[in-house]
C-alpha cells in the first residue's frame, strides 16, 4: 500500500523551475510530459516500487541515513521516508554538483 507523500516548499519551487525551463526550451507539451514523469516517480517512491539509493553510500557518508534518491529522466528525486510518509525534498538535475546540493538537505531542513 502506498504511503502518503508530499513535496516540501523547496521541492515545489524546484518542480516549478523545471517546468518553466522545459516550456521555454522544449515547449508546453514536453514540459507537461516531463512533469508527469517526475510526479509518477514520486508516486512510485510512495508505493515502494521505485528503485532508490541511499545518498550517504553513494555521495557523502556524512549525509543523514534517511536521505535517498531515485532517478527520473534527467533528474534525481531526493526524498526522506519514514514509517508514516514520504517527503520529497528536492528535484536535482543529473549535472548538478550533488554532494554540494545534498549537503543542506537533512531532516529538519525539509520545510
Steps between C-alpha positions, in 0.01 A plus 500: 500500500628844408595744772381858489756729343556872478737753350687747716479866400851465364400198286191684374718793393748265330218325312365838386848605382539175307161550334577862405839411355353208307219717358752761384737241356274225364144635515195446717421148383845372596489690830168337594630155404819543700314633804270196476808274498642669811167473684470134393841439656376658825201264496729202438718605793188517721388157374842354570552398136761759396863399494669729747838532662641630825663840448758427772636190335540656157564867563607591851515280812419804716153545350199385706431130483141561391584714195446302179461568128338344195572582136228650280617600154779753538416569864545341839198505730644545849282384787473397862276210593380401843237255619215742436585695184738596222628858484641610165766755590646589159527430130864527387626491144748221427767758410471676838778490756318236705723496810476878537125513431421208729706634790215732600227238469442337834209419725389828649604691186208371291256784560 
